[in-house]
Amino acid sequence: MANPSSPHLLSSFLGNRLALSARPLLLRSAGPGSRRVAYQATRTLCNLVDILFNRRSRDDAPENNPRRLRPGKVSPRLSVPNHIQRPPYVNSRQRPGVNNGPEIHDERGIECMRASGKLAAQVLKFAGTLVKPGITTDEIDKAVHQMIIDNGAYPSPLGYCGYPKSVCTSVNECICHGIPDSRPLEDGDIINIDVTVYLSGYHGDTSATFLCGDVDDEAKKLVQVTRECLEKAISICAPGVEIKRIGRTIQYVNENCITRLYVHLDHADKFKFGVVQQFVGHGVGKVFHAEPVVLHFRNNEWGRMVLNQTFTIEPMLTIGSINPVMWSDDWTAVTEDGSLSAQFEHTILITEDGPEILTQC
């Protein structure tokens, strides 16, 4: 398991592309009246992703293991009608970073977040109906792109720090950020589809892992437990709750180290699945990535949930290694040993009555 103090903590959508120092990344207060220490990047990256991971995939050569996932052909970037509002990063030469403040909304902002979240959920549900043996992830991307723009929204990943597609499609051992391409889905695959839409100036972010054809029992269990980890993590959210409770709910730990200080014991541990530590949830709203950093593993970091705040929770579990390896496309992160990975994600709103899931139909 990777050391929790690893510097490679990233937003689950790799778009912020920051090589982060773990201690400054996790926000703290230096004292009364002081400003929070924000995300202090050792380096801002778009094309220098080698720093994020110590190695490239040693299995990129097809002859090494023909059963491993391989990159296909990526089609040209799709267009978006001029009348559709674009996020600021699309037309900016500045590399998008992480907003220093949390996303806390007024009444109008909450309604806009509900609208963007609902659309994202509808798009994801539609995308899931397309999953079947023989369809390519590029075809899924095109269908998702069309539905988003037909609803007057912009596909948030498109052009985000150079990302070439409108959705992320992560198949089998791909942990996250898979680029849609010409590879057809095969019977027995699992695929995470990550949808984010930008509607009326607000992002709605969600993902789910779908089964393709006849999937074996171990893969089904991985997908089921990952979904349950997300549900359990959401269930503990409320104003004033420590954000670290999310990670403590999900965390994979050694059976002898299970804590009994919290009601929600480590769910993934019951099934011995690994929890990927390098990718995190994040605040979302007017900006794609904001405070807080949401760690999916046991931690002791600072921060509490705030009324009318929105953020994502998006655990990634694996059957084997939790260590990610980057493909040469600078986006696709796969498990080091080729073991399966699954992810589920929701955008939630913190209300007086607890969490409201914005990204559900």
KEKE-3310 file (N, C-alpha, C; in steps of 0.2 Angstrom, whole numbers, plus 5000, padded with zeros to 4 digits):
npx = (5004:5002:5011:5002:5007:5011:5016:5008:4994:4980:4966:4952:4948:4961:4964:4968:4981:4992:5008:5009:5013:5011:5009:5006:4995:4984:4973:4975:4973:4982:4981:4970:4961:4969:4973:4968:4980:4983:4982:4997:5007:5021:5024:5016:5007:5005:5009:5020:5019:5026:5032:5022:5021:5032:5035:5032:5020:5026:5020:5016:5020:5012:5016:5020:5009:4995:4982:4981:4974:4974:4979:4969:4964:4962:4949:4946:4944:4928:4916:4908:4893:4893:4884:4883:4888:4904:4916:4928:4941:4942:4944:4955:4973:4979:4984:4972:4969:4967:4953:4955:4945:4931:4916:4902:4885:4873:4855:4851:4863:4862:4851:4855:4866:4858:4852:4863:4868:4858:4856:4869:4867:4857:4863:4874:4866:4860:4872:4876:4867:4871:4882:4888:4894:4905:4903:4912:4922:4924:4912:4903:4907:4904:4890:4887:4893:4884:4872:4874:4877:4865:4856:4860:4872:4889:4902:4912:4925:4931:4944:4950:4964:4970:4963:4956:4943:4925:4921:4926:4932:4934:4941:4941:4957:4960:4961:4956:4952:4953:4954:4942:4942:4946:4944:4934:4922:4922:4915:4912:4920:4922:4917:4921:4912:4914:4906:4905:4896:4894:4883:4874:4884:4889:4896:4892:4896:4899:4900:4900:4902:4900:4893:4898:4891:4893:4899:4912:4911:4919:4923:4910:4908:4918:4913:4900:4904:4912:4902:4894:4903:4904:4890:4890:4899:4893:4882:4886:4888:4886:4882:4896:4902:4917:4928:4937:4931:4925:4935:4939:4928:4929:4941:4954:4962:4974:4968:4971:4971:4959:4949:4939:4933:4924:4907:4905:4913:4928:4923:4928:4938:4932:4931:4943:4948:4958:4960:4963:4974:4980:4971:4958:4943:4934:4929:4916:4908:4905:4918:4928:4936:4939:4942:4934:4949:4945:4949:4950:4955:4960:4964:4970:4967:4963:4947:4930:4913:4902:4887:4877:4887:4896:4903:4913:4912:4922:4926:4939:4942:4952:4955:4968:4984:4986:4993:4995:4999:5005:5000:5007:5000:4998:4987:4979:4977:4982:4981:4995:4998:4989:4976:4959:4949:4937:4925:4914:4905:4898:4891:4888:4877:4878:4866:4854:4848:4856:4865:4862:4860:4865:4868:4859:4845)
npy = (4994:5011:5024:5035:5048:5051:5061:5062:5066:5068:5077:5068:5069:5071:5084:5096:5093:5094:5092:5088:5094:5084:5089:5103:5102:5097:5106:5118:5128:5142:5148:5159:5170:5169:5166:5151:5139:5136:5125:5122:5120:5110:5111:5116:5107:5102:5095:5088:5076:5065:5068:5065:5051:5038:5030:5024:5013:4997:4988:4993:4988:4977:4964:4960:4956:4950:4951:4962:4979:4990:5005:5013:5020:5037:5048:5064:5079:5084:5096:5111:5120:5137:5145:5139:5141:5142:5135:5145:5140:5135:5144:5150:5153:5150:5138:5128:5128:5123:5129:5141:5142:5134:5128:5136:5139:5151:5153:5153:5148:5135:5130:5130:5121:5110:5108:5106:5095:5085:5084:5079:5067:5061:5060:5051:5040:5037:5035:5023:5014:5011:5003:4988:4973:4975:4989:5004:5014:5027:5029:5029:5041:5050:5050:5054:5067:5073:5072:5080:5093:5095:5098:5110:5112:5111:5099:5096:5090:5092:5099:5103:5107:5101:5089:5078:5073:5071:5064:5053:5036:5022:5007:4991:4987:5001:5014:5028:5042:5037:5038:5040:5029:5019:5006:4991:4987:4972:4956:4953:4964:4978:4995:5011:5026:5043:5057:5075:5090:5106:5118:5133:5140:5131:5116:5099:5083:5066:5048:5031:5013:5001:4985:4974:4964:4946:4946:4941:4934:4939:4952:4958:4958:4967:4979:4980:4982:4994:5003:5002:5007:5021:5025:5022:5032:5044:5044:5048:5061:5078:5095:5101:5089:5080:5080:5070:5059:5053:5046:5037:5029:5022:5017:5005:4995:4985:4971:4969:4982:4988:5001:5005:5016:5023:5023:5019:5006:5001:4998:4992:4984:4972:4965:4964:4973:4985:5002:5016:5028:5040:5048:5060:5066:5081:5099:5106:5116:5132:5132:5118:5111:5113:5117:5106:5095:5078:5064:5047:5037:5032:5045:5060:5073:5090:5099:5103:5099:5111:5120:5121:5118:5111:5096:5082:5064:5050:5036:5024:5008:4993:4976:4971:4978:4994:5004:5017:5018:5027:5029:5033:5043:5053:5053:5042:5031:5017:5001:4995:4981:4976:4973:4973:4988:4999:5012:5024:5039:5054:5070:5080:5089:5099:5099:5106:5095:5085:5075:5079:5071:5077:5072:5062:5054)
npz = (5000:4996:5004:5016:5016:5004:4990:4979:4977:4970:4961:4957:4944:4933:4929:4935:4937:4946:4954:4970:4986:5000:5014:5013:5004:5011:5020:5032:5047:5052:5063:5074:5064:5054:5036:5027:5023:5007:4992:4989:4976:4971:4958:4944:4932:4915:4904:4910:4917:4921:4933:4942:4943:4946:4936:4919:4912:4912:4904:4892:4879:4868:4866:4879:4887:4881:4886:4893:4895:4881:4872:4860:4844:4844:4841:4832:4841:4847:4842:4850:4850:4847:4855:4867:4884:4890:4901:4910:4908:4896:4885:4890:4892:4903:4915:4922:4939:4956:4966:4979:4989:4997:4989:4992:4993:4988:4988:4974:4968:4973:4967:4954:4955:4958:4945:4936:4942:4941:4927:4924:4930:4922:4910:4913:4916:4904:4896:4902:4897:4885:4886:4881:4873:4860:4857:4855:4866:4861:4853:4864:4870:4859:4859:4872:4872:4862:4869:4880:4874:4867:4878:4881:4888:4893:4890:4903:4904:4892:4884:4896:4903:4892:4890:4878:4876:4879:4890:4902:4901:4909:4908:4914:4921:4922:4932:4932:4921:4908:4891:4879:4865:4850:4854:4856:4868:4877:4881:4898:4902:4914:4916:4920:4919:4918:4920:4918:4918:4912:4917:4915:4922:4932:4938:4937:4943:4941:4942:4937:4938:4926:4921:4908:4898:4902:4917:4928:4945:4955:4949:4949:4963:4967:4961:4967:4980:4980:4976:4987:4997:4993:4996:5010:5014:5010:5019:5031:5031:5035:5042:5050:5052:5053:5039:5037:5041:5030:5023:5033:5034:5022:5021:5017:5028:5037:5044:5058:5062:5063:5067:5081:5085:5077:5071:5058:5052:5043:5027:5015:5019:5024:5013:5008:4998:4989:4992:4982:4984:4978:4971:4973:4980:4978:4981:4971:4959:4954:4950:4943:4952:4969:4986:4998:5000:4997:5005:5002:5011:5027:5038:5046:5044:5043:5044:5042:5037:5029:5029:5015:5006:4992:4986:4979:4982:4979:4978:4973:4971:4971:4965:4967:4966:4973:4967:4955:4938:4924:4908:4892:4886:4895:4903:4906:4919:4926:4935:4943:4943:4934:4939:4942:4943:4951:4952:4959:4960:4967:4967:4981:4991:5006:5018:5031:5035:5032:5020:5003:4988:4973:4961:4955:4947)
capx = (5000:5006:5011:4997:5010:5013:5015:5005:4987:4977:4959:4950:4949:4968:4964:4972:4988:4997:5012:5007:5016:5006:5007:5002:4989:4979:4972:4975:4973:4988:4979:4964:4961:4974:4971:4970:4986:4980:4985:5004:5010:5028:5025:5010:5009:5000:5013:5026:5016:5031:5033:5017:5022:5039:5037:5027:5018:5030:5017:5013:5021:5007:5018:5021:5003:4990:4976:4980:4971:4979:4976:4966:4965:4958:4947:4947:4940:4922:4914:4903:4890:4895:4880:4884:4892:4910:4920:4933:4948:4942:4947:4961:4979:4982:4983:4967:4971:4961:4951:4957:4940:4926:4910:4897:4881:4866:4849:4852:4868:4860:4846:4859:4869:4854:4851:4868:4869:4852:4858:4875:4865:4853:4868:4877:4861:4860:4878:4876:4862:4875:4887:4887:4900:4906:4903:4918:4922:4923:4905:4900:4909:4900:4883:4887:4894:4878:4866:4876:4876:4858:4853:4863:4877:4896:4905:4917:4932:4933:4949:4952:4971:4971:4960:4954:4936:4920:4919:4931:4929:4940:4940:4945:4962:4960:4958:4953:4954:4953:4952:4938:4945:4943:4944:4927:4921:4922:4911:4916:4923:4919:4919:4918:4910:4914:4902:4904:4893:4894:4877:4872:4890:4890:4898:4889:4901:4897:4903:4898:4905:4895:4895:4898:4890:4894:4905:4913:4908:4924:4922:4904:4908:4921:4908:4895:4907:4914:4896:4892:4908:4901:4884:4891:4903:4888:4877:4889:4889:4881:4886:4900:4906:4924:4929:4941:4926:4924:4941:4939:4923:4930:4948:4957:4967:4975:4963:4972:4972:4953:4947:4932:4931:4918:4902:4905:4919:4930:4919:4932:4942:4928:4932:4950:4949:4962:4958:4968:4976:4983:4966:4954:4937:4935:4924:4914:4902:4907:4924:4928:4940:4940:4942:4940:4951:4942:4953:4946:4958:4961:4968:4969:4968:4959:4942:4923:4908:4899:4881:4877:4894:4895:4909:4912:4915:4923:4931:4942:4944:4955:4956:4975:4988:4983:4998:4994:5004:5003:5001:5011:4995:4998:4980:4976:4980:4980:4984:5002:4998:4983:4970:4953:4948:4930:4924:4908:4905:4892:4891:4883:4876:4877:4860:4853:4845:4861:4868:4858:4864:4863:4869:4854:4839)
capy = (5000:5017:5028:5040:5054:5051:5068:5061:5067:5072:5077:5062:5071:5073:5090:5101:5092:5097:5088:5092:5092:5082:5093:5109:5101:5096:5113:5119:5135:5143:5152:5163:5176:5168:5163:5144:5137:5133:5120:5124:5115:5111:5112:5115:5102:5099:5090:5085:5071:5060:5069:5063:5044:5036:5026:5022:5006:4993:4983:4996:4984:4972:4957:4958:4953:4952:4952:4969:4985:4993:5011:5012:5026:5043:5052:5071:5082:5086:5103:5113:5126:5144:5148:5136:5144:5138:5136:5149:5137:5133:5149:5153:5150:5149:5131:5128:5125:5122:5135:5141:5142:5129:5130:5137:5142:5154:5149:5152:5143:5128:5128:5129:5115:5104:5107:5103:5088:5081:5083:5074:5060:5059:5058:5045:5034:5036:5031:5016:5009:5010:4998:4981:4970:4978:4996:5007:5020:5033:5029:5032:5048:5054:5050:5058:5074:5075:5073:5086:5100:5096:5101:5117:5112:5110:5094:5099:5088:5094:5105:5104:5105:5097:5083:5078:5070:5074:5060:5048:5030:5018:5000:4985:4990:5008:5017:5034:5046:5033:5042:5036:5027:5014:4999:4989:4984:4965:4952:4952:4970:4983:5001:5017:5032:5049:5063:5081:5095:5113:5121:5139:5142:5127:5109:5093:5078:5060:5043:5024:5008:4997:4978:4973:4956:4941:4948:4936:4936:4944:4959:4960:4960:4974:4985:4981:4985:5001:5007:5003:5012:5028:5026:5023:5038:5049:5043:5051:5068:5083:5101:5101:5083:5081:5077:5064:5053:5050:5041:5032:5025:5018:5015:4998:4994:4979:4968:4970:4989:4991:5006:5004:5023:5026:5018:5016:5003:5001:4993:4989:4979:4966:4961:4964:4977:4990:5009:5020:5034:5045:5052:5062:5070:5089:5104:5107:5121:5137:5129:5111:5108:5117:5114:5103:5089:5073:5058:5041:5033:5034:5051:5064:5080:5096:5102:5100:5100:5117:5121:5123:5116:5105:5092:5075:5058:5046:5030:5019:5001:4988:4969:4970:4983:5001:5009:5019:5018:5032:5028:5038:5048:5057:5054:5035:5028:5010:4998:4992:4974:4974:4970:4977:4994:5001:5019:5027:5046:5058:5077:5081:5096:5098:5103:5105:5088:5080:5076:5079:5069:5081:5068:5056:5055)
capz = (5000:4996:5010:5016:5015:4997:4987:4973:4979:4964:4961:4954:4937:4934:4925:4939:4935:4951:4959:4976:4993:5004:5019:5011:5001:5016:5022:5039:5049:5056:5070:5073:5060:5048:5030:5027:5019:5001:4988:4987:4972:4970:4951:4940:4926:4910:4900:4914:4921:4923:4940:4946:4944:4946:4930:4915:4912:4908:4899:4886:4873:4867:4867:4886:4890:4876:4889:4896:4891:4876:4869:4853:4840:4847:4835:4833:4846:4845:4843:4854:4847:4850:4860:4874:4889:4891:4907:4909:4906:4889:4881:4893:4891:4910:4917:4928:4946:4961:4969:4986:4994:4996:4985:4997:4988:4990:4985:4967:4967:4975:4961:4948:4956:4957:4938:4933:4944:4938:4920:4924:4932:4917:4905:4915:4915:4897:4894:4905:4893:4879:4887:4878:4869:4853:4856:4857:4870:4857:4852:4870:4870:4855:4861:4878:4870:4859:4874:4884:4870:4866:4883:4882:4893:4890:4893:4907:4903:4885:4884:4902:4903:4886:4889:4871:4875:4883:4895:4904:4900:4912:4907:4918:4926:4922:4938:4930:4916:4902:4885:4874:4859:4845:4857:4857:4874:4877:4885:4904:4904:4918:4913:4923:4914:4922:4917:4921:4914:4915:4915:4918:4926:4937:4936:4940:4942:4944:4938:4939:4935:4923:4919:4901:4896:4907:4921:4933:4952:4958:4947:4952:4970:4967:4959:4972:4987:4978:4976:4994:5000:4992:4999:5017:5015:5010:5024:5037:5029:5038:5044:5056:5052:5050:5032:5037:5043:5024:5022:5039:5032:5016:5021:5017:5032:5040:5049:5065:5064:5062:5073:5084:5087:5073:5070:5051:5051:5036:5023:5010:5022:5024:5007:5006:4992:4990:4991:4979:4988:4974:4968:4979:4979:4978:4980:4964:4959:4949:4947:4943:4957:4974:4993:5002:4997:5001:5005:5003:5015:5034:5038:5052:5041:5046:5040:5043:5032:5030:5027:5008:5003:4988:4985:4977:4985:4973:4980:4968:4974:4966:4968:4968:4968:4973:4964:4948:4933:4919:4901:4888:4884:4901:4907:4908:4925:4927:4941:4942:4941:4929:4942:4940:4947:4950:4955:4959:4962:4967:4970:4986:4995:5013:5020:5038:5036:5030:5013:4997:4982:4967:4954:4954:4943)
cpx = (5004:5006:5006:5000:5013:5011:5010:4997:4984:4969:4958:4950:4956:4969:4968:4979:4993:5001:5012:5011:5011:5004:5003:4996:4983:4978:4972:4974:4979:4987:4973:4965:4966:4970:4973:4976:4983:4984:4992:5007:5017:5029:5018:5011:5003:5003:5019:5023:5020:5032:5028:5018:5029:5040:5031:5025:5023:5027:5014:5014:5016:5009:5019:5015:4997:4983:4975:4977:4976:4976:4974:4967:4960:4956:4947:4942:4934:4920:4908:4900:4892:4891:4880:4889:4898:4913:4926:4940:4948:4945:4953:4967:4982:4980:4978:4970:4966:4960:4952:4951:4935:4920:4904:4892:4875:4861:4849:4857:4866:4855:4850:4863:4865:4852:4856:4869:4864:4854:4864:4872:4861:4858:4872:4872:4861:4866:4878:4872:4866:4880:4885:4893:4900:4906:4910:4917:4921:4916:4901:4901:4905:4893:4882:4888:4887:4873:4868:4874:4868:4854:4856:4868:4884:4899:4912:4924:4935:4938:4951:4959:4973:4968:4956:4946:4931:4918:4925:4928:4935:4938:4944:4950:4963:4957:4954:4956:4956:4951:4948:4942:4942:4942:4936:4927:4920:4918:4915:4920:4919:4921:4916:4917:4909:4911:4902:4901:4893:4888:4875:4878:4891:4891:4894:4893:4899:4900:4900:4901:4900:4898:4894:4897:4890:4900:4906:4911:4913:4924:4915:4904:4912:4917:4903:4898:4909:4907:4894:4897:4906:4895:4885:4895:4898:4884:4880:4890:4884:4885:4890:4904:4913:4925:4933:4937:4925:4929:4941:4933:4925:4937:4949:4963:4968:4970:4964:4972:4965:4951:4940:4930:4925:4913:4902:4912:4921:4927:4923:4936:4939:4930:4939:4952:4954:4959:4963:4968:4978:4977:4961:4948:4938:4929:4922:4908:4904:4914:4924:4931:4941:4941:4935:4943:4948:4946:4949:4949:4959:4966:4966:4970:4962:4953:4935:4918:4904:4892:4881:4883:4892:4902:4908:4915:4916:4928:4933:4945:4947:4955:4963:4979:4984:4987:4996:5000:5001:5004:5005:5006:4995:4991:4978:4980:4978:4983:4990:5002:4992:4977:4965:4952:4940:4930:4917:4909:4899:4894:4886:4883:4875:4871:4859:4851:4850:4863:4862:4862:4861:4863:4865:4848:4833)
cpy = (5006:5021:5034:5047:5055:5058:5068:5061:5071:5072:5071:5063:5074:5080:5095:5100:5095:5091:5091:5089:5090:5086:5099:5108:5100:5103:5113:5126:5136:5147:5156:5169:5174:5165:5155:5144:5133:5128:5123:5119:5116:5112:5111:5112:5102:5094:5086:5080:5066:5061:5066:5055:5043:5032:5026:5015:5002:4988:4986:4992:4978:4965:4955:4954:4955:4953:4959:4974:4988:5000:5010:5019:5031:5047:5059:5074:5085:5093:5105:5119:5132:5147:5145:5139:5139:5139:5141:5146:5135:5138:5153:5149:5148:5141:5131:5125:5123:5128:5135:5140:5136:5132:5130:5141:5146:5150:5148:5147:5136:5126:5126:5122:5109:5103:5104:5096:5083:5080:5078:5067:5057:5056:5052:5039:5032:5032:5024:5011:5008:5004:4991:4979:4973:4985:4999:5013:5026:5034:5032:5039:5053:5055:5054:5065:5076:5077:5079:5093:5100:5099:5107:5118:5110:5104:5096:5097:5090:5100:5106:5102:5101:5091:5083:5076:5073:5070:5056:5041:5025:5011:4995:4988:4997:5011:5023:5037:5043:5038:5038:5035:5022:5007:4997:4986:4976:4962:4951:4958:4973:4989:5007:5023:5038:5055:5069:5086:5102:5117:5127:5141:5137:5120:5104:5087:5072:5054:5036:5019:5003:4990:4977:4966:4952:4942:4943:4938:4940:4951:4962:4962:4966:4980:4986:4985:4992:5005:5008:5007:5019:5029:5027:5030:5044:5049:5047:5058:5073:5089:5099:5094:5084:5077:5071:5058:5050:5044:5036:5027:5020:5014:5007:4998:4987:4977:4969:4977:4992:4995:5004:5011:5026:5021:5015:5013:5002:4996:4989:4983:4973:4962:4961:4968:4982:4997:5013:5026:5040:5050:5053:5065:5077:5093:5105:5112:5126:5135:5121:5108:5114:5114:5111:5097:5083:5066:5052:5036:5036:5040:5055:5071:5084:5097:5099:5103:5107:5117:5124:5122:5111:5102:5085:5070:5053:5040:5026:5013:4997:4981:4968:4976:4990:5006:5010:5019:5022:5029:5034:5044:5054:5058:5047:5032:5021:5006:4994:4985:4971:4972:4975:4983:4996:5008:5021:5034:5050:5065:5078:5088:5095:5103:5102:5098:5083:5081:5075:5077:5072:5077:5062:5058:5055)
cpz = (5000:5003:5010:5015:5008:4994:4981:4974:4973:4964:4956:4946:4937:4931:4929:4938:4939:4954:4965:4982:4997:5010:5018:5008:5005:5020:5030:5041:5053:5062:5069:5069:5054:5042:5030:5022:5013:4998:4986:4983:4971:4962:4948:4933:4922:4906:4904:4919:4924:4931:4945:4948:4943:4940:4926:4915:4908:4904:4893:4879:4873:4868:4874:4889:4886:4880:4893:4892:4887:4874:4862:4850:4843:4841:4837:4838:4843:4846:4847:4851:4851:4855:4866:4878:4890:4898:4906:4906:4899:4884:4884:4892:4898:4911:4923:4934:4950:4965:4976:4991:4992:4992:4990:4993:4991:4987:4978:4965:4968:4969:4955:4949:4955:4949:4935:4935:4941:4930:4919:4925:4926:4911:4906:4914:4908:4894:4896:4900:4887:4880:4885:4874:4862:4852:4858:4862:4867:4855:4858:4871:4866:4857:4868:4876:4867:4864:4878:4880:4868:4872:4885:4887:4889:4894:4897:4905:4896:4885:4891:4903:4897:4885:4882:4870:4880:4889:4896:4904:4903:4912:4911:4923:4926:4928:4937:4924:4909:4896:4880:4867:4855:4848:4858:4864:4873:4882:4892:4906:4910:4915:4918:4918:4919:4918:4921:4916:4917:4912:4919:4923:4932:4935:4940:4938:4945:4939:4941:4935:4932:4921:4911:4899:4902:4911:4927:4940:4955:4956:4949:4959:4971:4966:4964:4978:4986:4979:4984:4999:4999:4996:5007:5018:5015:5016:5030:5037:5033:5040:5050:5056:5050:5043:5032:5039:5036:5023:5027:5037:5027:5017:5021:5022:5034:5045:5056:5067:5063:5068:5075:5087:5083:5072:5063:5050:5044:5031:5018:5013:5023:5018:5004:4999:4994:4989:4988:4983:4984:4971:4973:4976:4980:4978:4973:4964:4953:4946:4947:4949:4963:4981:4994:4997:5001:5000:5006:5007:5022:5034:5044:5050:5044:5041:5042:5037:5034:5026:5020:5004:4998:4986:4982:4982:4980:4974:4974:4972:4969:4970:4970:4970:4968:4969:4957:4944:4927:4912:4898:4886:4889:4904:4910:4914:4926:4933:4939:4940:4937:4932:4941:4945:4946:4954:4954:4962:4962:4969:4975:4989:5002:5015:5028:5040:5034:5023:5008:4991:4976:4961:4954:4951:4947)
residu = (MET:ALA:ASN:PRO:SER:SER:PRO:HIS:LEU:LEU:SER:SER:PHE:LEU:GLY:ASN:ARG:LEU:ALA:LEU:SER:ALA:ARG:PRO:LEU:LEU:LEU:ARG:SER:ALA:GLY:PRO:GLY:SER:ARG:ARG:VAL:ALA:TYR:GLN:ALA:THR:ARG:THR:LEU:CYS:ASN:LEU:VAL:ASP:ILE:LEU:PHE:ASN:ARG:ARG:SER:ARG:ASP:ASP:ALA:PRO:GLU:ASN:ASN:PRO:ARG:ARG:LEU:ARG:PRO:GLY:LYS:VAL:SER:PRO:ARG:LEU:SER:VAL:PRO:ASN:HIS:ILE:GLN:ARG:PRO:PRO:TYR:VAL:ASN:SER:ARG:GLN:ARG:PRO:GLY:VAL:ASN:ASN:GLY:PRO:GLU:ILE:HIS:ASP:GLU:ARG:GLY:ILE:GLU:CYS:MET:ARG:ALA:SER:GLY:LYS:LEU:ALA:ALA:GLN:VAL:LEU:LYS:PHE:ALA:GLY:THR:LEU:VAL:LYS:PRO:GLY:ILE:THR:THR:ASP:GLU:ILE:ASP:LYS:ALA:VAL:HIS:GLN:MET:ILE:ILE:ASP:ASN:GLY:ALA:TYR:PRO:SER:PRO:LEU:GLY:TYR:CYS:GLY:TYR:PRO:LYS:SER:VAL:CYS:THR:SER:VAL:ASN:GLU:CYS:ILE:CYS:HIS:GLY:ILE:PRO:ASP:SER:ARG:PRO:LEU:GLU:ASP:GLY:ASP:ILE:ILE:ASN:ILE:ASP:VAL:THR:VAL:TYR:LEU:SER:GLY:TYR:HIS:GLY:ASP:THR:SER:ALA:THR:PHE:LEU:CYS:GLY:ASP:VAL:ASP:ASP:GLU:ALA:LYS:LYS:LEU:VAL:GLN:VAL:THR:ARG:GLU:CYS:LEU:GLU:LYS:ALA:ILE:SER:ILE:CYS:ALA:PRO:GLY:VAL:GLU:ILE:LYS:ARG:ILE:GLY:ARG:THR:ILE:GLN:TYR:VAL:ASN:GLU:ASN:CYS:ILE:THR:ARG:LEU:TYR:VAL:HIS:LEU:ASP:HIS:ALA:ASP:LYS:PHE:LYS:PHE:GLY:VAL:VAL:GLN:GLN:PHE:VAL:GLY:HIS:GLY:VAL:GLY:LYS:VAL:PHE:HIS:ALA:GLU:PRO:VAL:VAL:LEU:HIS:PHE:ARG:ASN:ASN:GLU:TRP:GLY:ARG:MET:VAL:LEU:ASN:GLN:THR:PHE:THR:ILE:GLU:PRO:MET:LEU:THR:ILE:GLY:SER:ILE:ASN:PRO:VAL:MET:TRP:SER:ASP:ASP:TRP:THR:ALA:VAL:THR:GLU:ASP:GLY:SER:LEU:SER:ALA:GLN:PHE:GLU:HIS:THR:ILE:LEU:ILE:THR:GLU:ASP:GLY:PRO:GLU:ILE:LEU:THR:GLN:CYS)
# end
